[in-house]
């Protein structure tokens, strides 16, 4: 008889995914701890293996012109199989230990 897989409490006020997975780098079903900052952004690409590209837009004040300028930042985040995300979705990502050369964030919630 298969044991039902429990979801871990990751310490953030987010809804755990309905699906389960066997990914060891999943914060809910694996052993990956999350720490540091959380970022809300839009998924741009899902073409990497178990990873996504998230873009965050923000406004930056330019004192010379006394105006705001729109800027963007790009983050690569690990995406577990239990999270169903597509390009254009709003997601919340959290900082974790480095998983590869460019991936230091993990997807914790799909917002829309």
PAMAR-594886 format. One record per residue: x, y, z of N, C-alpha, C in turn; residue in one letter. Coordinates in nm, 4 decimals, always signed. Example, Ala and Ser with C-alpha at 12.3 -4.5 7.8 and 13.67 -1.06 7.14 Angstrom:
2
{n_u: +1.3190&n_v: -0.5690&n_w: +0.7800&ca_u: +1.2300&ca_v: -0.4500&ca_w: +0.7800&c_u: +1.3200&c_v: -0.3300&c_w: +0.7800&keti: A}
{n_u: +1.2850&n_v: -0.2250&n_w: +0.7080&ca_u: +1.3670&ca_v: -0.1060&ca_w: +0.7140&c_u: +1.2900&c_v: +0.0030&c_w: +0.7870&keti: S}
***
This chain:
112
{n_u: +0.0836&n_v: -0.1166&n_w: +0.0000&ca_u: +0.0000&ca_v: +0.0000&ca_w: +0.0000&c_u: +0.0890&c_v: +0.1241&c_w: +0.0000&keti: X}
{n_u: +0.0619&n_v: +0.2177&n_w: -0.0916&ca_u: +0.1450&ca_v: +0.3381&ca_w: -0.1052&c_u: +0.1094&c_v: +0.4380&c_w: +0.0035&keti: X}
{n_u: +0.2110&n_v: +0.4986&n_w: +0.0613&ca_u: +0.1929&ca_v: +0.5990&ca_w: +0.1660&c_u: +0.1600&c_v: +0.7333&c_w: +0.1009&keti: X}
{n_u: +0.0576&n_v: +0.8012&n_w: +0.1546&ca_u: +0.0197&ca_v: +0.9312&ca_w: +0.1012&c_u: +0.1275&c_v: +1.0330&c_w: +0.1350&keti: X}
{n_u: +0.1711&n_v: +1.1083&n_w: +0.0359&ca_u: +0.2792&ca_v: +1.2034&ca_w: +0.0554&c_u: +0.2258&c_v: +1.3297&c_w: +0.1218&keti: X}
{n_u: +0.2892&n_v: +1.3708&n_w: +0.2294&ca_u: +0.2496&ca_v: +1.4889&ca_w: +0.3044&c_u: +0.3146&c_v: +1.6132&c_w: +0.2433&keti: X}
{n_u: +0.2454&n_v: +1.7267&n_w: +0.2585&ca_u: +0.3045&ca_v: +1.8530&ca_w: +0.2150&c_u: +0.3670&c_v: +1.9202&c_w: +0.3361&keti: X}
{n_u: +0.4864&n_v: +1.9742&n_w: +0.3178&ca_u: +0.5578&ca_v: +2.0419&ca_w: +0.4248&c_u: +0.5083&c_v: +2.1841&c_w: +0.4415&keti: X}
{n_u: +0.5224&n_v: +2.2370&n_w: +0.5613&ca_u: +0.4975&ca_v: +2.3778&ca_w: +0.5867&c_u: +0.6281&c_v: +2.4513&c_w: +0.5587&keti: X}
{n_u: +0.6282&n_v: +2.5414&n_w: +0.4584&ca_u: +0.7526&ca_v: +2.6074&ca_w: +0.4196&c_u: +0.7753&c_v: +2.7382&c_w: +0.4953&keti: X}
{n_u: +0.6826&n_v: +2.7764&n_w: +0.5838&ca_u: +0.7003&ca_v: +2.8958&ca_w: +0.6655&c_u: +0.6475&c_v: +3.0226&c_w: +0.6029&keti: X}
{n_u: +0.5863&n_v: +3.0131&n_w: +0.4858&ca_u: +0.5278&ca_v: +3.1292&ca_w: +0.4205&c_u: +0.3767&c_v: +3.1071&c_w: +0.4085&keti: X}
{n_u: +0.3022&n_v: +3.2133&n_w: +0.4037&ca_u: +0.1565&ca_v: +3.2053&ca_w: +0.3970&c_u: +0.1126&c_v: +3.1859&c_w: +0.2514&keti: X}
{n_u: +0.1361&n_v: +3.0663&n_w: +0.1969&ca_u: +0.0978&ca_v: +3.0332&ca_w: +0.0599&c_u: +0.0171&c_v: +2.9045&c_w: +0.0603&keti: X}
{n_u: -0.0653&n_v: +2.8875&n_w: -0.0406&ca_u: -0.1465&ca_v: +2.7671&ca_w: -0.0559&c_u: -0.0620&c_v: +2.6590&c_w: -0.1223&keti: X}
{n_u: -0.0490&n_v: +2.5397&n_w: -0.0611&ca_u: +0.0291&ca_v: +2.4331&ca_w: -0.1259&c_u: -0.0425&c_v: +2.3807&c_w: -0.2495&keti: X}
{n_u: +0.0313&n_v: +2.3263&n_w: -0.3471&ca_u: -0.0326&ca_v: +2.2769&ca_w: -0.4696&c_u: -0.1179&c_v: +2.1535&c_w: -0.4422&keti: X}
{n_u: -0.2206&n_v: +2.1359&n_w: -0.5252&ca_u: -0.3116&ca_v: +2.0222&ca_w: -0.5104&c_u: -0.2441&c_v: +1.8919&c_w: -0.5515&keti: X}
{n_u: -0.1600&n_v: +1.8973&n_w: -0.6562&ca_u: -0.0916&ca_v: +1.7778&ca_w: -0.7053&c_u: +0.0283&c_v: +1.7449&c_w: -0.6175&keti: X}
{n_u: +0.0742&n_v: +1.6204&n_w: -0.6255&ca_u: +0.1950&ca_v: +1.5798&ca_w: -0.5550&c_u: +0.3033&c_v: +1.5467&c_w: -0.6570&keti: X}
{n_u: +0.4268&n_v: +1.5447&n_w: -0.6101&ca_u: +0.5385&ca_v: +1.5135&ca_w: -0.6983&c_u: +0.6472&c_v: +1.4433&c_w: -0.6183&keti: X}
{n_u: +0.7462&n_v: +1.3910&n_w: -0.6885&ca_u: +0.8590&ca_v: +1.3243&ca_w: -0.6233&c_u: +0.9891&c_v: +1.4010&c_w: -0.6438&keti: X}
{n_u: +0.9785&n_v: +1.5292&n_w: -0.6761&ca_u: +1.0956&ca_v: +1.6139&ca_w: -0.6994&c_u: +1.1623&c_v: +1.6467&c_w: -0.5654&keti: X}
{n_u: +1.2926&n_v: +1.6202&n_w: -0.5541&ca_u: +1.3618&ca_v: +1.6479&ca_w: -0.4276&c_u: +1.3862&c_v: +1.7960&c_w: -0.4076&keti: X}
{n_u: +1.3771&n_v: +1.8781&n_w: -0.5135&ca_u: +1.3940&ca_v: +2.0219&ca_w: -0.5022&c_u: +1.2615&c_v: +2.0960&c_w: -0.4934&keti: X}
{n_u: +1.1532&n_v: +2.0248&n_w: -0.4633&ca_u: +1.0223&ca_v: +2.0874&ca_w: -0.4425&c_u: +1.0150&c_v: +2.1345&c_w: -0.2976&keti: X}
{n_u: +0.9765&n_v: +2.2598&n_w: -0.2719&ca_u: +0.9717&ca_v: +2.3054&ca_w: -0.1327&c_u: +0.8597&c_v: +2.2399&c_w: -0.0524&keti: X}
{n_u: +0.7554&n_v: +2.1892&n_w: -0.1172&ca_u: +0.6418&ca_v: +2.1295&ca_w: -0.0479&c_u: +0.6562&c_v: +1.9784&c_w: -0.0311&keti: X}
{n_u: +0.7101&n_v: +1.9077&n_w: -0.1313&ca_u: +0.7178&ca_v: +1.7616&ca_w: -0.1281&c_u: +0.8608&c_v: +1.7091&c_w: -0.1177&keti: X}
{n_u: +0.9597&n_v: +1.7952&n_w: -0.1309&ca_u: +1.1000&ca_v: +1.7550&ca_w: -0.1211&c_u: +1.1618&c_v: +1.8075&c_w: +0.0070&keti: X}
{n_u: +1.2914&n_v: +1.8365&n_w: -0.0009&ca_u: +1.3620&ca_v: +1.8829&ca_w: +0.1191&c_u: +1.4316&c_v: +2.0175&c_w: +0.0979&keti: X}
{n_u: +1.3849&n_v: +2.0975&n_w: +0.0023&ca_u: +1.4493&ca_v: +2.2261&ca_w: -0.0266&c_u: +1.3963&c_v: +2.3345&c_w: +0.0671&keti: X}
{n_u: +1.4835&n_v: +2.3961&n_w: +0.1491&ca_u: +1.4366&ca_v: +2.5059&ca_w: +0.2345&c_u: +1.4359&c_v: +2.6381&c_w: +0.1573&keti: X}
{n_u: +1.3394&n_v: +2.7235&n_w: +0.1899&ca_u: +1.3326&ca_v: +2.8565&ca_w: +0.1288&c_u: +1.3718&c_v: +2.9584&c_w: +0.2351&keti: X}
{n_u: +1.4349&n_v: +3.0692&n_w: +0.1894&ca_u: +1.4785&ca_v: +3.1744&ca_w: +0.2796&c_u: +1.4911&c_v: +3.3009&c_w: +0.1995&keti: X}
{n_u: +1.5021&n_v: +3.4121&n_w: +0.2647&ca_u: +1.5292&ca_v: +3.5378&ca_w: +0.1948&c_u: +1.4057&c_v: +3.6016&c_w: +0.1358&keti: X}
{n_u: +1.4221&n_v: +3.6599&n_w: +0.0186&ca_u: +1.3168&ca_v: +3.7414&ca_w: -0.0401&c_u: +1.2176&c_v: +3.6595&c_w: -0.1215&keti: X}
{n_u: +1.0966&n_v: +3.7140&n_w: -0.1353&ca_u: +0.9951&ca_v: +3.6577&ca_w: -0.2239&c_u: +0.9606&c_v: +3.7637&c_w: -0.3276&keti: X}
{n_u: +0.9371&n_v: +3.7209&n_w: -0.4509&ca_u: +0.9160&ca_v: +3.8122&ca_w: -0.5631&c_u: +0.7922&c_v: +3.7683&c_w: -0.6390&keti: X}
{n_u: +0.7110&n_v: +3.8634&n_w: -0.6813&ca_u: +0.5957&ca_v: +3.8364&ca_w: -0.7671&c_u: +0.6299&c_v: +3.8859&c_w: -0.9063&keti: X}
{n_u: +0.6115&n_v: +3.7993&n_w: -1.0068&ca_u: +0.6437&ca_v: +3.8359&ca_w: -1.1436&c_u: +0.5622&c_v: +3.7567&c_w: -1.2433&keti: X}
{n_u: +0.5898&n_v: +3.7792&n_w: -1.3711&ca_u: +0.5194&ca_v: +3.7144&ca_w: -1.4806&c_u: +0.6110&c_v: +3.6133&c_w: -1.5476&keti: X}
{n_u: +0.5580&n_v: +3.4944&n_w: -1.5747&ca_u: +0.6355&ca_v: +3.3898&ca_w: -1.6408&c_u: +0.6529&c_v: +3.4275&c_w: -1.7875&keti: X}
{n_u: +0.7774&n_v: +3.4280&n_w: -1.8334&ca_u: +0.8083&ca_v: +3.4627&ca_w: -1.9712&c_u: +0.8325&c_v: +3.3375&c_w: -2.0538&keti: X}
{n_u: +0.9032&n_v: +3.2390&n_w: -1.9955&ca_u: +0.9400&ca_v: +3.1191&ca_w: -2.0696&c_u: +0.9345&c_v: +2.9977&c_w: -1.9780&keti: X}
{n_u: +0.8919&n_v: +2.8842&n_w: -2.0353&ca_u: +0.8918&ca_v: +2.7565&ca_w: -1.9633&c_u: +0.9700&c_v: +2.6517&c_w: -2.0416&keti: X}
{n_u: +1.0649&n_v: +2.6946&n_w: -2.1236&ca_u: +1.1353&ca_v: +2.6040&ca_w: -2.2135&c_u: +1.2475&c_v: +2.5253&c_w: -2.1468&keti: X}
{n_u: +1.2943&n_v: +2.5685&n_w: -2.0287&ca_u: +1.4006&ca_v: +2.4957&ca_w: -1.9598&c_u: +1.3439&c_v: +2.3717&c_w: -1.8916&keti: X}
{n_u: +1.4307&n_v: +2.2773&n_w: -1.8607&ca_u: +1.3894&ca_v: +2.1545&ca_w: -1.7935&c_u: +1.3689&c_v: +2.1831&c_w: -1.6450&keti: X}
{n_u: +1.2432&n_v: +2.1750&n_w: -1.5984&ca_u: +1.2060&ca_v: +2.2005&ca_w: -1.4587&c_u: +1.2443&c_v: +2.3402&c_w: -1.4115&keti: X}
{n_u: +1.2468&n_v: +2.4377&n_w: -1.4990&ca_u: +1.2780&ca_v: +2.5752&ca_w: -1.4599&c_u: +1.1996&c_v: +2.6713&c_w: -1.5483&keti: X}
{n_u: +1.1772&n_v: +2.7918&n_w: -1.4964&ca_u: +1.1048&ca_v: +2.8944&ca_w: -1.5708&c_u: +1.1830&c_v: +3.0249&c_w: -1.5641&keti: X}
{n_u: +1.1479&n_v: +3.1181&n_w: -1.6518&ca_u: +1.2041&ca_v: +3.2520&ca_w: -1.6512&c_u: +1.0943&c_v: +3.3481&c_w: -1.6086&keti: X}
{n_u: +1.1210&n_v: +3.4286&n_w: -1.5054&ca_u: +1.0219&ca_v: +3.5210&ca_w: -1.4501&c_u: +1.0733&c_v: +3.6631&c_w: -1.4681&keti: X}
{n_u: +0.9850&n_v: +3.7519&n_w: -1.5154&ca_u: +1.0216&ca_v: +3.8921&ca_w: -1.5359&c_u: +0.9406&c_v: +3.9786&c_w: -1.4400&keti: X}
{n_u: +1.0109&n_v: +4.0703&n_w: -1.3705&ca_u: +0.9478&ca_v: +4.1619&ca_w: -1.2751&c_u: +0.9688&c_v: +4.3047&c_w: -1.3230&keti: X}
{n_u: +0.8610&n_v: +4.3808&n_w: -1.3304&ca_u: +0.8698&ca_v: +4.5212&ca_w: -1.3699&c_u: +0.8605&c_v: +4.6086&c_w: -1.2461&keti: X}
{n_u: +0.9402&n_v: +4.7156&n_w: -1.2435&ca_u: +0.9364&ca_v: +4.8093&ca_w: -1.1323&c_u: +0.9697&c_v: +4.9483&c_w: -1.1839&keti: X}
{n_u: +0.9379&n_v: +5.0498&n_w: -1.1050&ca_u: +0.9629&ca_v: +5.1881&ca_w: -1.1418&c_u: +1.0853&c_v: +5.2395&c_w: -1.0651&keti: X}
{n_u: +1.1726&n_v: +5.3112&n_w: -1.1348&ca_u: +1.2953&ca_v: +5.3653&ca_w: -1.0759&c_u: +1.2934&c_v: +5.5173&c_w: -1.0957&keti: X}
{n_u: +1.3167&n_v: +5.5918&n_w: -0.9892&ca_u: +1.3172&ca_v: +5.7380&ca_w: -0.9953&c_u: +1.4497&c_v: +5.7884&c_w: -1.0511&keti: X}
{n_u: +1.4429&n_v: +5.8803&n_w: -1.1490&ca_u: +1.5615&ca_v: +5.9420&ca_w: -1.2094&c_u: +1.5654&c_v: +6.0878&c_w: -1.1625&keti: X}
{n_u: +1.6579&n_v: +6.1221&n_w: -1.0725&ca_u: +1.6581&ca_v: +6.2581&ca_w: -1.0168&c_u: +1.6843&c_v: +6.3677&c_w: -1.1198&keti: X}
{n_u: +1.7645&n_v: +6.3391&n_w: -1.2211&ca_u: +1.7987&ca_v: +6.4414&ca_w: -1.3206&c_u: +1.6750&c_v: +6.4921&c_w: -1.3932&keti: X}
{n_u: +1.5844&n_v: +6.3997&n_w: -1.4297&ca_u: +1.4654&ca_v: +6.4377&ca_w: -1.5052&c_u: +1.3413&c_v: +6.4481&c_w: -1.4168&keti: X}
{n_u: +1.3553&n_v: +6.4173&n_w: -1.2863&ca_u: +1.2455&ca_v: +6.4217&ca_w: -1.1911&c_u: +1.1256&c_v: +6.3399&c_w: -1.2386&keti: X}
{n_u: +1.1554&n_v: +6.2228&n_w: -1.2901&ca_u: +1.0515&ca_v: +6.1334&ca_w: -1.3405&c_u: +1.0855&c_v: +5.9903&c_w: -1.3030&keti: X}
{n_u: +0.9916&n_v: +5.9020&n_w: -1.3276&ca_u: +1.0124&ca_v: +5.7595&ca_w: -1.3047&c_u: +1.0352&c_v: +5.6883&c_w: -1.4363&keti: X}
{n_u: +1.1187&n_v: +5.5854&n_w: -1.4314&ca_u: +1.1509&ca_v: +5.5070&ca_w: -1.5493&c_u: +1.1116&c_v: +5.3619&c_w: -1.5206&keti: X}
{n_u: +1.0486&n_v: +5.2965&n_w: -1.6170&ca_u: +1.0091&ca_v: +5.1577&ca_w: -1.6000&c_u: +1.1271&c_v: +5.0664&c_w: -1.6320&keti: X}
{n_u: +1.1614&n_v: +4.9753&n_w: -1.5376&ca_u: +1.2719&ca_v: +4.8817&ca_w: -1.5564&c_u: +1.2212&c_v: +4.7401&c_w: -1.5344&keti: X}
{n_u: +1.2984&n_v: +4.6423&n_w: -1.5828&ca_u: +1.2614&ca_v: +4.5025&ca_w: -1.5637&c_u: +1.3818&c_v: +4.4240&c_w: -1.5119&keti: X}
{n_u: +1.3522&n_v: +4.3210&n_w: -1.4347&ca_u: +1.4539&ca_v: +4.2276&ca_w: -1.3876&c_u: +1.4095&c_v: +4.0874&c_w: -1.4273&keti: X}
{n_u: +1.5048&n_v: +4.0025&n_w: -1.4627&ca_u: +1.4764&ca_v: +3.8659&ca_w: -1.5036&c_u: +1.5358&c_v: +3.7694&c_w: -1.4016&keti: X}
{n_u: +1.4554&n_v: +3.6721&n_w: -1.3607&ca_u: +1.4977&ca_v: +3.5704&ca_w: -1.2648&c_u: +1.4715&c_v: +3.4328&c_w: -1.3242&keti: X}
{n_u: +1.5612&n_v: +3.3387&n_w: -1.2968&ca_u: +1.5386&ca_v: +3.1991&ca_w: -1.3325&c_u: +1.4986&c_v: +3.1270&c_w: -1.2046&keti: X}
{n_u: +1.3905&n_v: +3.0482&n_w: -1.2118&ca_u: +1.3389&ca_v: +2.9809&ca_w: -1.0926&c_u: +1.3090&c_v: +2.8359&c_w: -1.1241&keti: X}
{n_u: +1.3353&n_v: +2.7490&n_w: -1.0262&ca_u: +1.3012&ca_v: +2.6072&ca_w: -1.0388&c_u: +1.1495&c_v: +2.5939&c_w: -1.0299&keti: X}
{n_u: +1.0921&n_v: +2.5092&n_w: -1.1138&ca_u: +0.9475&ca_v: +2.4875&ca_w: -1.1143&c_u: +0.9227&c_v: +2.3375&c_w: -1.1038&keti: X}
{n_u: +0.8653&n_v: +2.2927&n_w: -0.9931&ca_u: +0.8383&ca_v: +2.1514&ca_w: -0.9706&c_u: +0.7252&c_v: +2.1031&c_w: -1.0608&keti: X}
{n_u: +0.7183&n_v: +1.9726&n_w: -1.0882&ca_u: +0.6100&ca_v: +1.9199&ca_w: -1.1718&c_u: +0.4706&c_v: +1.9376&c_w: -1.1111&keti: X}
{n_u: +0.4624&n_v: +1.9570&n_w: -0.9789&ca_u: +0.3307&ca_v: +1.9744&ca_w: -0.9172&c_u: +0.2724&c_v: +2.1128&c_w: -0.9421&keti: X}
{n_u: +0.3526&n_v: +2.2069&n_w: -0.9892&ca_u: +0.3044&ca_v: +2.3419&ca_w: -1.0209&c_u: +0.2761&c_v: +2.3501&c_w: -1.1706&keti: X}
{n_u: +0.1523&n_v: +2.3775&n_w: -1.2071&ca_u: +0.1144&ca_v: +2.3900&ca_w: -1.3481&c_u: +0.1213&c_v: +2.5368&c_w: -1.3875&keti: X}
{n_u: +0.2349&n_v: +2.5801&n_w: -1.4411&ca_u: +0.2499&ca_v: +2.7188&ca_w: -1.4839&c_u: +0.2775&c_v: +2.7230&c_w: -1.6333&keti: X}
{n_u: +0.2266&n_v: +2.8258&n_w: -1.6968&ca_u: +0.2466&ca_v: +2.8494&ca_w: -1.8392&c_u: +0.2959&c_v: +2.9928&c_w: -1.8568&keti: X}
{n_u: +0.3404&n_v: +3.0246&n_w: -1.9769&ca_u: +0.3864&ca_v: +3.1603&ca_w: -2.0060&c_u: +0.2697&c_v: +3.2570&c_w: -1.9908&keti: X}
{n_u: +0.2955&n_v: +3.3691&n_w: -1.9245&ca_u: +0.1928&ca_v: +3.4699&ca_w: -1.9016&c_u: +0.1288&c_v: +3.4625&c_w: -1.7644&keti: X}
{n_u: +0.1551&n_v: +3.3591&n_w: -1.6854&ca_u: +0.0970&ca_v: +3.3453&ca_w: -1.5521&c_u: +0.1715&c_v: +3.4326&c_w: -1.4520&keti: X}
{n_u: +0.0993&n_v: +3.4820&n_w: -1.3522&ca_u: +0.1600&ca_v: +3.5523&ca_w: -1.2400&c_u: +0.1999&c_v: +3.4476&c_w: -1.1366&keti: X}
{n_u: +0.3239&n_v: +3.4509&n_w: -1.0899&ca_u: +0.3715&ca_v: +3.3546&ca_w: -0.9916&c_u: +0.4460&c_v: +3.4266&c_w: -0.8801&keti: X}
{n_u: +0.4562&n_v: +3.3587&n_w: -0.7657&ca_u: +0.5387&ca_v: +3.4063&ca_w: -0.6560&c_u: +0.6569&c_v: +3.3111&c_w: -0.6448&keti: X}
{n_u: +0.7786&n_v: +3.3666&n_w: -0.6435&ca_u: +0.8987&ca_v: +3.2848&ca_w: -0.6311&c_u: +0.9697&c_v: +3.3246&c_w: -0.5030&keti: X}
{n_u: +1.0400&n_v: +3.2279&n_w: -0.4427&ca_u: +1.1114&ca_v: +3.2525&ca_w: -0.3181&c_u: +1.2574&c_v: +3.2147&c_w: -0.3355&keti: X}
{n_u: +1.3443&n_v: +3.2823&n_w: -0.2640&ca_u: +1.4873&ca_v: +3.2566&ca_w: -0.2718&c_u: +1.5209&c_v: +3.1262&c_w: -0.2002&keti: X}
{n_u: +1.6160&n_v: +3.0531&n_w: -0.2548&ca_u: +1.6624&ca_v: +2.9286&ca_w: -0.1936&c_u: +1.8129&c_v: +2.9183&c_w: -0.2188&keti: X}
{n_u: +1.8710&n_v: +2.8057&n_w: -0.1824&ca_u: +2.0126&ca_v: +2.7867&ca_w: -0.2093&c_u: +2.0333&c_v: +2.7769&c_w: -0.3606&keti: X}
{n_u: +2.1527&n_v: +2.8017&n_w: -0.4135&ca_u: +2.1746&ca_v: +2.7893&ca_w: -0.5580&c_u: +2.1547&c_v: +2.6455&c_w: -0.6055&keti: X}
{n_u: +2.0667&n_v: +2.6282&n_w: -0.7061&ca_u: +2.0400&ca_v: +2.4965&ca_w: -0.7624&c_u: +2.1225&c_v: +2.4716&c_w: -0.8874&keti: X}
{n_u: +2.1634&n_v: +2.5775&n_w: -0.9551&ca_u: +2.2519&ca_v: +2.5681&ca_w: -1.0708&c_u: +2.3238&c_v: +2.7023&c_w: -1.0835&keti: X}
{n_u: +2.3866&n_v: +2.7247&n_w: -1.1969&ca_u: +2.4628&ca_v: +2.8483&ca_w: -1.2156&c_u: +2.3731&c_v: +2.9721&c_w: -1.2087&keti: X}
{n_u: +2.2528&n_v: +2.9651&n_w: -1.2644&ca_u: +2.1654&ca_v: +3.0823&ca_w: -1.2691&c_u: +2.0393&c_v: +3.0688&c_w: -1.1856&keti: X}
{n_u: +2.0075&n_v: +2.9498&n_w: -1.1353&ca_u: +1.8812&ca_v: +2.9273&ca_w: -1.0636&c_u: +1.9060&c_v: +2.9334&c_w: -0.9132&keti: X}
{n_u: +1.8500&n_v: +3.0366&n_w: -0.8477&ca_u: +1.8568&ca_v: +3.0499&ca_w: -0.7027&c_u: +1.7202&c_v: +3.0814&c_w: -0.6441&keti: X}
{n_u: +1.6146&n_v: +3.0587&n_w: -0.7193&ca_u: +1.4780&ca_v: +3.0815&ca_w: -0.6740&c_u: +1.3959&c_v: +2.9577&c_w: -0.7047&keti: X}
{n_u: +1.2827&n_v: +2.9424&n_w: -0.6347&ca_u: +1.1934&ca_v: +2.8304&ca_w: -0.6555&c_u: +1.0498&c_v: +2.8842&c_w: -0.6587&keti: X}
{n_u: +0.9659&n_v: +2.8269&n_w: -0.7450&ca_u: +0.8268&ca_v: +2.8689&ca_w: -0.7561&c_u: +0.7491&c_v: +2.8144&c_w: -0.6376&keti: X}
{n_u: +0.6760&n_v: +2.9022&n_w: -0.5657&ca_u: +0.6003&ca_v: +2.8562&ca_w: -0.4503&c_u: +0.4507&c_v: +2.8750&c_w: -0.4660&keti: X}
{n_u: +0.4057&n_v: +2.9594&n_w: -0.5609&ca_u: +0.2631&ca_v: +2.9819&ca_w: -0.5737&c_u: +0.2301&c_v: +3.0363&c_w: -0.7118&keti: X}
{n_u: +0.1196&n_v: +2.9874&n_w: -0.7684&ca_u: +0.0656&ca_v: +3.0428&ca_w: -0.8937&c_u: -0.0487&c_v: +3.1341&c_w: -0.8557&keti: X}
{n_u: -0.0394&n_v: +3.2616&n_w: -0.8952&ca_u: -0.1379&ca_v: +3.3605&ca_w: -0.8535&c_u: -0.2547&c_v: +3.3717&c_w: -0.9495&keti: X}
{n_u: -0.2309&n_v: +3.3547&n_w: -1.0803&ca_u: -0.3425&ca_v: +3.3645&ca_w: -1.1757&c_u: -0.3219&c_v: +3.2687&c_w: -1.2898&keti: X}
***
